[in-house]
Amino acid sequence: MKILVTGATGGVGRLVVDELLARGATDVRALTVDPVRAALPPQVEAVRGYLGRPGTLPAALAGVDRMYLAPFLESSVRSGAVVGRSEGETNAEVCRLAAAAGVRRIVDLAGAKGEHWQVIEDGVEACGVPFVHLEPGEFMANAGIWSAQIAAGDVVRDGYGDAANAPIAIEDIAAVAAHCLLEDGHEARSYELTGPESLTRRTRVEQIGQALGRRLTYVDLPHDEFVAQLSEAMGEYAAWYADGMRELAEHPQAAVPTVAELTGRPATTFAAWARAHAGMFR
Ligand SMILES: NC(=O)c1ccc[n+]([C@@H]2O[C@H](COP(=O)([O-])OP(=O)(O)OC[C@H]3O[C@@H](n4cnc5c(N)ncnc54)[C@H](OP(=O)(O)O)[C@@H]3O)[C@@H](O)[C@H]2O)c1
């Protein structure tokens, strides 16, 4: 059974490759724009191609049974490679090519239903290939937006410190993806994925401090200042993100048990993630 991992050098895709190998998959193909630079494990077949240019994909899709589909959205591309295409159109074309090539399962990474990732799921469903939708909420790695401030001092100026959600480790997303690629019984399911506990932004900063052996102080910025600060890293998504945090301050996201139920191991806690990634904040 040949499994194609797209976005195989990305945060999640690279870990999906590792998870598949760890679970004994022996026929893993990985899609990347640069197979040499990707430096994938030697038992992985690295093939050249780019989700943003579907014309590069037929050879990569040949003989593939199951595919991990990394999220490709036109709005994330600034290179001009997909000028003139509406959001989700390229993804839909990739899915049609996968169907034409005989792929029999797509496990896609999107996000919460109804958000801007919805077009990913729409394209997958339109192509007719049996699918599993993975719908993670916020990634723990997003805490990286505090890394420069924490490296520079003990004060984190941020916004909506009381906003609470249940961020997930990308390692857990990858473990679920590998499970759904290898195991049967998940067809047409949508899995909301979160970490094991709902935590405020303030608590997350405190836990990073504990991982570093430091006491960090969280300072709430007014909305507009928060958006301006976020814009440096998030560009046009800053206002959308800040609005989401305002919403979470009033309506916290609850944790769901999906990761543990599917993988059979507890989802990574934020405190453990912070200890494992403490170097990011030094
Ligand atoms: N952060 C969150 O809270 C959150 C929540 C839900 C969903 N998401 C989504 O999850 C995704 C992150 O997953 P990820 O880190 O595994 O994947 P990624 O960073 O989006 O990309 C994975 C790989 O695909 C190729 N690629 C994708 N888009 C490209 C582009 N526009 N231009 C050039 N190459 C591109 C690159 O591989 P090669 O160069 O090797 O070809 C890249 O390493 C994001 O798309 C995000 O929207 C994020």
The ligand as a Gaussian input file, in Angstrom:
#p B3LYP/6-31G(d) Opt

LIG

0 1
 N       -1.446000      27.291000      13.268000
 C       -2.681000      26.914000      13.551000
 O       -3.173000      27.180000      14.638000
 C       -3.474000      26.122000      12.546000
 C       -4.698000      25.581000      12.861000
 C       -5.365000      24.801000      11.916000
 C       -4.792000      24.613000      10.667000
 N       -3.603000      25.192000      10.373000
 C       -2.991000      24.982000       9.048000
 O       -1.993000      23.995000       9.148000
 C       -0.989000      24.250000       8.183000
 C        0.363000      24.052000       8.800000
 O        0.751000      22.766000       8.540000
 P        2.219000      22.398000       8.083000
 O        3.205000      23.180000       8.898000
 O        2.298000      20.946000       8.115000
 O        2.226000      22.801000       6.566000
 P        2.707000      24.077000       5.759000
 O        3.756000      24.798000       6.516000
 O        1.515000      24.854000       5.338000
 O        3.331000      23.478000       4.446000
 C        3.794000      22.189000       4.298000
 C        4.774000      22.091000       3.117000
 O        4.059000      22.169000       1.881000
 C        4.796000      22.916000       0.966000
 N        4.021000      24.164000       0.832000
 C        2.833000      24.420000       1.366000
 N        2.360000      25.616000       1.053000
 C        3.274000      26.151000       0.303000
 C        3.349000      27.403000      -0.341000
 N        2.372000      28.292000      -0.252000
 N        4.443000      27.673000      -1.048000
 C        5.415000      26.753000      -1.121000
 N        5.380000      25.537000      -0.541000
 C        4.327000      25.256000       0.161000
 C        6.168000      23.083000       1.572000
 O        6.910000      21.898000       1.286000
 P        8.074000      21.791000       0.172000
 O        8.795000      23.125000       0.111000
 O        8.981000      20.680000       0.629000
 O        7.390000      21.443000      -1.073000
 C        5.858000      23.105000       3.043000
 O        6.940000      22.717000       3.848000
 C       -1.180000      25.659000       7.681000
 O       -1.590000      25.617000       6.331000
 C       -2.273000      26.223000       8.535000
 O       -3.146000      27.027000       7.790000
 C       -2.927000      25.916000      11.287000

